[in-house]
Amino acid sequence: MTPTIRTPGRRDAGTASIGRLARAGLRRLTGVAASLRRLTRLAMPAALAGWPGLPELPGLPRLSAWAAWAAWAAWAALAGMPPAHAAALSVRVLGAQDAPLADAVVAVEVAGEPRSAPPGTTAEMGQRQRRFTPTVLAVQAGTAVAFPNFDTVRHHVYSFSPIKPFEIKLYAGTPAAPIVFDKPGTTVLGCNIHDTMAGFIHVVATPHFAKTDATGQATLDVPPGSHRLLVWHPALGADAAPQAQAVKLPGPPLTVRLPLP
């Protein structure tokens, strides 16, 4: 039996032509992606001149820390750089006789990260049943805090603390303008009408912070590396600096003992 030899026809030629065009298009797209990566490797470091600690480049505007961080993230994605995965840091805070401390503020300062919160960051310190809720509020510097009154009586909230003295005179509901806390430290709150009301706003200069629960435990997501751990509790006093120590991540859970009587 004589084998049939098939001569490529018009349809086969068209299929081959489409295949060649597809391969050419794929090569072109691959070349564009490679060019884009090369461009970002050259251009983005220049844009990062606004990152803290990096030199200012002549003729280039400096970016804010948040804008520089966003630019770095975009550059890393386009240039094929591996992301910096956060590591979970578990901290337990103990007081006198190793009793667990609730409402301790745990913060980790990471070199090069923004000290102030991005614009539009808000928090709330309410008043319920003639108490500040929560008793301790932790915020990053630059946060706007609202003071809604959920009671049926009016309150007169004030603070004489040096980092943010202010006064919200007798009011019900929510004041129109929040208070922006722009300096690290602790603000003690009171009410001119109800002397038993007391609250604390602890302001930190890092986006990495948390408050301990009833077991004295707090967990934070922090980039790997060597950082500075800060712990503060109302029992230390509003004027007391947070207890500080070095911390390296990833690492084991930490136990912090505060020098309380």
ChimeraX attribute file (.defattr): number of C-alpha atoms within 10 A of each C-alpha:
attribute: neighborCount
match mode: 1-to-1
recipient: residues
	/A:1	3
	/A:2	4
	/A:3	5
	/A:4	6
	/A:5	6
	/A:6	6
	/A:7	7
	/A:8	9
	/A:9	8
	/A:10	9
	/A:11	9
	/A:12	11
	/A:13	11
	/A:14	12
	/A:15	11
	/A:16	12
	/A:17	12
	/A:18	12
	/A:19	12
	/A:20	12
	/A:21	12
	/A:22	12
	/A:23	12
	/A:24	12
	/A:25	12
	/A:26	12
	/A:27	12
	/A:28	12
	/A:29	12
	/A:30	12
	/A:31	12
	/A:32	12
	/A:33	14
	/A:34	13
	/A:35	12
	/A:36	14
	/A:37	18
	/A:38	13
	/A:39	14
	/A:40	18
	/A:41	16
	/A:42	12
	/A:43	12
	/A:44	17
	/A:45	17
	/A:46	18
	/A:47	21
	/A:48	26
	/A:49	21
	/A:50	22
	/A:51	23
	/A:52	17
	/A:53	9
	/A:54	12
	/A:55	12
	/A:56	16
	/A:57	14
	/A:58	9
	/A:59	6
	/A:60	12
	/A:61	13
	/A:62	19
	/A:63	16
	/A:64	15
	/A:65	20
	/A:66	18
	/A:67	16
	/A:68	22
	/A:69	18
	/A:70	13
	/A:71	18
	/A:72	17
	/A:73	15
	/A:74	14
	/A:75	22
	/A:76	18
	/A:77	14
	/A:78	17
	/A:79	18
	/A:80	10
	/A:81	11
	/A:82	8
	/A:83	9
	/A:84	11
	/A:85	10
	/A:86	14
	/A:87	15
	/A:88	17
	/A:89	21
	/A:90	15
	/A:91	21
	/A:92	21
	/A:93	27
	/A:94	21
	/A:95	18
	/A:96	12
	/A:97	9
	/A:98	12
	/A:99	12
	/A:100	18
	/A:101	21
	/A:102	20
	/A:103	23
	/A:104	29
	/A:105	24
	/A:106	27
	/A:107	27
	/A:108	26
	/A:109	22
	/A:110	20
	/A:111	14
	/A:112	12
	/A:113	17
	/A:114	21
	/A:115	21
	/A:116	22
	/A:117	20
	/A:118	16
	/A:119	10
	/A:120	8
	/A:121	15
	/A:122	17
	/A:123	17
	/A:124	16
	/A:125	19
	/A:126	20
	/A:127	22
	/A:128	15
	/A:129	12
	/A:130	21
	/A:131	18
	/A:132	23
	/A:133	18
	/A:134	16
	/A:135	17
	/A:136	24
	/A:137	23
	/A:138	22
	/A:139	28
	/A:140	27
	/A:141	24
	/A:142	23
	/A:143	24
	/A:144	20
	/A:145	20
	/A:146	18
	/A:147	21
	/A:148	21
	/A:149	24
	/A:150	16
	/A:151	15
	/A:152	11
	/A:153	14
	/A:154	18
	/A:155	24
	/A:156	16
	/A:157	23
	/A:158	18
	/A:159	18
	/A:160	13
	/A:161	15
	/A:162	13
	/A:163	16
	/A:164	20
	/A:165	13
	/A:166	15
	/A:167	16
	/A:168	17
	/A:169	14
	/A:170	13
	/A:171	14
	/A:172	15
	/A:173	16
	/A:174	13
	/A:175	14
	/A:176	9
	/A:177	11
	/A:178	17
	/A:179	19
	/A:180	16
	/A:181	24
	/A:182	20
	/A:183	19
	/A:184	19
	/A:185	22
	/A:186	27
	/A:187	25
	/A:188	22
	/A:189	21
	/A:190	22
	/A:191	23
	/A:192	15
	/A:193	14
	/A:194	14
	/A:195	9
	/A:196	10
	/A:197	18
	/A:198	17
	/A:199	21
	/A:200	22
	/A:201	22
	/A:202	24
	/A:203	24
	/A:204	28
	/A:205	23
	/A:206	20
	/A:207	20
	/A:208	18
	/A:209	24
	/A:210	22
	/A:211	22
	/A:212	20
	/A:213	16
	/A:214	12
	/A:215	14
	/A:216	20
	/A:217	22
	/A:218	22
	/A:219	17
	/A:220	18
	/A:221	15
	/A:222	22
	/A:223	19
	/A:224	17
	/A:225	14
	/A:226	14
	/A:227	17
	/A:228	14
	/A:229	21
	/A:230	20
	/A:231	22
	/A:232	24
	/A:233	26
	/A:234	19
	/A:235	14
	/A:236	16
	/A:237	12
	/A:238	18
	/A:239	13
	/A:240	13
	/A:241	14
	/A:242	20
	/A:243	16
	/A:244	14
	/A:245	12
	/A:246	11
	/A:247	17
	/A:248	14
	/A:249	15
	/A:250	15
	/A:251	13
	/A:252	11
	/A:253	11
	/A:254	13
	/A:255	13
	/A:256	19
	/A:257	18
	/A:258	20
	/A:259	11
	/A:260	12
	/A:261	8
